[in-house]
Amino acid sequence: MSYLSRTVGFCFLAIESLKVVRNRIKILSELRSSPPFWSNPSCPQIIVIDSNEKDDSEPRAVRSGDKELDRNFNKMFFSSSKPFHCEETMILNASPKKKLRIEPSSKNSNFVNIYKGAIPPENRRSLHPNYFVAVQISSPIIHQTIKNIQNHIVNQNVHFNDAMISVLTLHITLMVMNIEDEETHERAMKALQNVYMEQNDAMCKNPLKLEFCGLGHFNNRVLYAKIKEDESFKRFCDLAECVQKHFADVEIFSRDKRKFNPHLTIAKLNFSKWRQRALKKIEPSLYNIFIDDFIGIETIQGIQLLSMTDPKDDAGYYRGNNLIFEPKTSTQLEISATSSDDSEINVAYDLVDKKKDVRMKIAESSKDIFK
């Protein structure tokens, strides 16, 4: 009798299992027969509604009577904190306390974010910055003073040698970004030229001079030279804001969400390098004798778009584009007065490139001084 009962039980379980498999095959066939809605070039609009609000709108464009599909749909949106991407509109980090209403989009706009200094939704991907806008620090006095500070630290602990920033690459960063292709690089250069044209006259009539005095640090991991907070400091912050604005106009946004804090980096611990893993922090006692010292004054010569990944040039500096602030020549004035075509205006910048080559040769000849 017990044998018969077990046999009947096994048969019952087998029948129920076949039913479940049949239902799942039916669901899979339905899913395969119609592609997912996000594969459609016309991506639906996704709207978040508070769960305690009553939804009196039209019926949902995507509605399934199958509970299994509904569970999979909710799991897809709520099980991950990553943003959902589509071509038109999207939802970021939806809360389980809110529900979704999906309806066909009536707009065809990829860029819906108004510039507020933040990354727009369409660019919220894990793109690491590979370009930056900066001003170069080329004063020999500043170079020598910083080299003395670095040597003083290394003489006390030789392991800090790899953490020192080469004086040949000294700069102040205004903005970091990601440039993926040639088209984006062209837009970035257009924005840089717009910044140059807006700032050039003021920089020539009243050159921007930054005074470096004293040392500071970020969590004892980054040692930097402070900039004296005077009128020039305010003008420099305005320059950074101008850069952000013009790059936002061409839909290129900063990859750094932190508040702009201009500084001149002297040393930086990089825990990804095995030689620096044993160094926990840069102790203030290593540089206390320089804590309030005058370092030097830099007159800003131009503005640059530089690559983080390309090899350094012959002078040991970053490769990129450099626009030097200088009074307009008669040729430049004639071109700007008679034509607004970009190709003709670029002729005026040939002089800038030639001057850059001369500066590179001068820097290369003095490279051995700072080794």
HELIX and SHEET records of a PDB file:
HELIX    1   1 SER A    2  SER A   33  1                                  32    
HELIX    2   2 PHE A   37  SER A   39  5                                   3    
HELIX    3   3 LYS A   67  PHE A   78  1                                  12    
HELIX    4   4 PRO A  121  ASN A  123  5                                   3    
HELIX    5   5 PRO A  140  GLN A  156  1                                  17    
HELIX    6   6 VAL A  158  ALA A  163  5                                   6    
HELIX    7   7 VAL A  167  THR A  169  5                                   3    
HELIX    8   8 GLU A  182  LYS A  205  1                                  24    
HELIX    9   9 GLU A  231  ASP A  249  1                                  19    
HELIX   10  10 TRP A  274  GLN A  276  5                                   3    
HELIX   11  11 PRO A  284  LEU A  286  5                                   3    
HELIX   12  12 ASN A  288  PHE A  290  5                                   3    
HELIX   13  13 SER A  330  THR A  338  1                                   9    
HELIX   14  14 ASP A  342  ILE A  345  1                                   4    
HELIX   15  15 ASN A  346  TYR A  349  5                                   4    
HELIX   16  16 ASP A  350  SER A  365  1                                  16    
HELIX   17  17 LYS A  367  PHE A  370  5                                   4    
SHEET    1   A 2 GLN A  45  ASP A  50  0                                        
SHEET    2   A 2 LYS A  98  GLU A 103 -1                                        
SHEET    1   B 4 HIS A 171  MET A 177  0                                        
SHEET    2   B 4 TYR A 131  GLN A 136 -1                                        
SHEET    3   B 4 GLY A 302  SER A 307 -1                                        
SHEET    4   B 4 GLY A 320  ILE A 324 -1                                        
SHEET    1   C 4 LEU A 264  LYS A 268  0                                        
SHEET    2   C 4 VAL A 222  ILE A 227 -1                                        
SHEET    3   C 4 LYS A 209  PHE A 218 -1                                        
SHEET    4   C 4 PHE A 294  THR A 299 -1                                        
END                                                                             
